[in-house]
Amino acid sequence: MPSTTNAPHKANKSKEDFKFMKHQKNLDHIFPNYGSRSEVLRYLQSYDPLWECFNRMPKASRELLIGFFLGQNGLPVTYDSVFQRVFDPEKHPERLEALLSALFDRKVKIIEILPREGTQLTEQVSFVIMDVLVTLDDDTRANLEMQKIGYEFPVERNDCYGADIILRQYTWLKDKLGDRFHFKDLKKVFCIVIMEQSPAAFKEHPGEYRHHRSMRFDTGIMEGHTGLHEDIFLCLDIFQQNVHNVDKSSSPLDVWLTFLSATDTGTIMNLITEFPEFLPIYQEITEFSMDPEVLMTMFSQELYIMDRNTERMMVTELQEKVAEMGNALAEQQNALAAKDKLIAELQAQLAQKQ
């Protein structure tokens, strides 16, 4: 007699098969329709600058692109030109609003896109794909940043950015309100960082991909007051290790993080099956990514970022070697000092015996 526990599993399986068959035709709309690898290569070879740039890319990146043309995988949404096109706050504010709503677990609306000049401090931001500052419907500020590789010292960096934005808000309100200004008029600033590759500190917590930081008193006074600055860090690499598929019961944040991180066709098809609102976005990505000039820009930016990554790794390795040499030299100096002290003590003992 067959086990009754298998019956629901079979029913769910057939339901999933039906949904996949129903949406199978969408594959033709979210991936290019090239029939063979040689056909893809001929297309790339037809534009000399594109072909030259393509051949400079690492093999894994080339295979990822060929797989996209063949419908074997999606294009990473974290590509610079893709991310900025999808989340352009002027053309598609509803997408950024939906992402922020998922982050804050409440409905938000963008009422203003604020200028970013003066907030880049003095650092080079080649690892930052997108950096946008907006005012929300409750007058709070949200600074959303997408990083290819998460910066070291992320808390200190966010503190600098948050302080800079708060100071700009303070100056603006003082000029606007004059003597009527009060510190209670200042609104909270959220610094949100989405990282494709997380720095080491976050990887020490492999089960957590969302980290929220706020300020509170340890004595319990002013309960509920969390200061003017809060941070939210989202780790796409750690998310992928913990969440593999989403469905109607998934949180909105997990759904959006799946969209940001998924490249395999199975995950993408599951996402648009469960949440058809993502289908037009994937179609848009495919349409503008087929433009050779867009691909050239995409490749060039990726190569630049990879070159900068290599530079940073070399500098980091050199700094570590210098630090190691410094530590070794300090140890040698301490050892010599200890020997000199021992010799001096022995000489003093000999002198006393004489």
N, C-alpha and C positions, 0 to 999 in steps of 0.2 A: 504494500500500500504506500503510495507516494506521500512524502512529508507535506503537511499543509503549510509549512513555513516557506515553501518555494513558490506558492501561488502568487502572493503579492509581488514577489520579485519578477516573475514572468510578466505580470500585468504592467509593471513599471517599465520593463524592458521594451515591450511592444509599444507602449506610449511614447517612449523616447525615440524609438525607431520611426514612428509615425511623424513626430515633430521634425526629426532630421530630414525625412523624405519631403515633408511639406516645405521646408526651407532650403532644400538642396539647390534649387534654382538660384538662390541668392548668391551662391558662390561665383556665378558668372558676373555679378555686379560689384562684388567687393574685392575681386582679384583680377589682374589682367588675364587676357585669354590667349596666351602664347602656348603653342602645342608642343614645343620641344626646346631643349637646351640650346641647340644650334640656332634656332630661330631667335631666341633671346640674345645670343651673342652677336648675331648678324645685326640686330637692331642697335645694340650698343656700339658696334663697330662702325655704324653708319654716321656717327658723329665723332670725329677725331678727338676733340677735347674731352668728350665724355668717356671715350674708350681709354684715353691716357689716364684720366683720373680714376676710372674703374680699376685699372691694372695696378695702381699705386695702393689700393686698399688691401688690408689683410685678407687672407683667403677666407676666413670665417665670414667677414662682412660681404665679400663677393658672393659667396654661396647663399647667404641670407637674401640678397637682392635677387639672384637668379631664382631662388625658391619662391619669392614674391611674384615674379613674372609668370611662373609656372603654376601658381595657385597652391603651392605646397606650404606656405607660411605667410603671415601678414607682415606688413612693414612696421618697424618699431614706432609707436606714437611718440617716443622720446627723441626721435630725430629732431634736430633744431627746427627745420622748416616745417615739419609735420606738426609739431606741438604748437608752434606759434600760429599756424594757419587754423588749426582746430579750435584753439582757445583764444583767438583774437577777440579781446573784450569789446571792441567797437562793432565788429561784424557779427559775433556770436556771443553776446553777453549772457544769453540763457544757458549756455554750456558752462561758463565759468560760475554762474549763479547756482547751477545744479551741483557742481563739484563742491562749492563752498557750503551749500546747504547740507550735503552729505557729511562734510567735515564737522560742521557745527551742530548737526542733528536737529536742525530747524530750518524753516523756509527763510531764505535771505534774498534780498534784491540789491543789485548794484545801482547806486544813484549817481556816482561820479567816478571817473578814472582820473587819478591824480598824477601830475608830472613827477618823473623820477629823478630829475636833475638834483644834484647835491646829496643824493642818498647812496651813491656808489662808493663813497669814501675815497680811498686812494688805491684800492686793490684792483688787480686785473681779474675780470670775471669770465674768463674763457670757458669755465666749466659750468657756467650758468646759461641755461637755454632760454628761460623766460623769467622776467622779473617785473611784476605789475603790482601797482598800489591802487587800491580802490576804496571808496567810502560806501558803506552798506546802509541799509534803510534805518538802522538804529544809531547812525552816525559813528559807529566804530570804524577803524581803519583795518584793512586786511592787506598784508604784503605777501603775495604768493610768488614763490621762487621754485623753479625746476632745475635741479642740478644733475649733470651726468655722473659726476663723482662727488660724493659728499665731502665738504671741506673738513679739515681737522679743526679742532677747537670750535665746534658749531655753536655752543652756548655763548661763548665770548663774542663770536661774530654776530649772532642774533641780538645780543645785548647792545652792540654798537649800532646796528641798524635800527632797532627799536627806539633807542635813545635819540637817534637822529630824527626819526619820524615824529616822535613826541615833541622834540624841541621845535621842529618846524610847525607843528600844530599849535604849540604854545605861542610862538611868535605871531602866527596868523591871527589867533584869537585876541591877543593883546592889542594888535593893530586894529582889529575890527571892533572890539568891545570897549577899549580904553579903560576908564575907571570902573566900568561895570564888570570887568573880567574877574572871575573867581576860579580857583583851581578845580572846583567841581565841574567846570565847563569842559575840562579836558576829557576826551573819550579814549577808550581802550584801543590799543594797537595789537593786532595779532600778526606775528611773523610765522608764516607757514612755509616749510621747506619740504619739497618732495625730492627724494634722492633715488636715482636709478641704482647706484652702487653706494652702499652705506659705509661710512668710516668705521674703524675698528671698535670704537666705544659702543656702537649700536649692535654690532655683530656679537658682542658678549651676551646679548639677550635674544637668542634666536627664535624665541616664541612670541616676541612682541614686535609689531611693525608700525604701531602708532604710539607716539610719545607726546604727552601734553605737559607743559611746565607752566606753573603760575607761582605767584608769591603770596605767602601767608605768614601771619605771626605765629610763633610757637607757643604763645601764651593763650591763644584763643580770642584775644581782643579783636574788635572790628570783624567779627565772623562774617564770612561771605565776601570780604573785600580782598581781591586778588591783585591789586595794583593796576598800573596802566599798561603793562606789557605782558603778553602771554605768548608762548611758543607752541607750535605743533610740528613735529617731525614725522614724515611718512617714509618708510623704507620699502621700495618696490621689490628689491631683491629678497628681503626677508618675507615680504608678503607672498611672493611666489612659492616660497618653501613651505608656507603654512596653509594657503588657500589655493586649490587647484581648479575648482569650478564653482559657479554661483547659480542660484535659482531664486524663485520668488520669495523664499524665506531669508535670503541673504540681506545684510545691511546695505543701504545705498552706498556707503563708503567702500565696502568690499566690491560692489559692482563697478564703481568708477576706477578703483585700483586695478581691477581685472582689465578694464579697457586700456588703462595706461601701460600695463605690463605684458599683456598677452601678445604672442606672435604666432603660436601654433594654430592651425586651422580648426582643430577640434574645440579648443577653448573659445575661439572667436565665433564659431558657428553656434556653440552653446549660448554664448552671450547674446547674440542677435536673435536667437530662438526665444530665449526667456525675456529679453528686453529689446523688442524691435526698434525702439527709438534710436539705437546705436547704428542701425543699418545705413541711414543716410550719411552718417559721419564716415563710415568705412568707404562708402561709395565716393564721397568727396575726396578722401585720401587717395584712392586709386586714380580718380580723374586728374587731379592736379599733379600727381607723382609721375604720370605718363609724359609730361612735358619735359623734353630733353634739358631745357634751361633750368627747370626746377631740380631735376636730378643732378645736374652739374653743381648747382648751389648746395644741394644736400651732401653730395660727395665731398665737396671742398670744405664745408663746415666740419664734417665728420673727421676728415684728414687733419684739419687744423686742431681740432680738439684732441685727437690722438697724439699729434706731435707735441702739444702742450702737456698732455698727460705724461708723455715720455720725459719731457724736460723736468716736470715736477718730480717724477720718480727718481731721476738722476740726481736732482738737487737734494731730495730727501735722503737718498742713499749716501751721498757725499757728506751731508750733515751728520748722518749716523756714524759714518766712518771717522769723521773728525771728532765726534763726541767719544767714540770708543778709544781713539788714540789719546784723547785728553785724559780719559779715565785711566788708561794704562800708564800714561806718563805720571799722573798723580800718584798711582799706586807705587811706581818705581821710586818717586821722590820720597814718599812716606817710608818705603823700605830702606832707602839710603839714610834718611833722617834717623830711623830706628837704629841702624848700624852705627852711625856716627855717635849716637847717644850711648850705645853699648860700649864703643871704643873709649869714649870719654870716661865712662864709669870705671872701666878696667884700668885705664891709665891713672885715675885717681886712687884706686885701690893699691896699685903698684907703688905709687908715690908714698902712700901712708906706710907701707911695709918697709920701704927704704929709710 
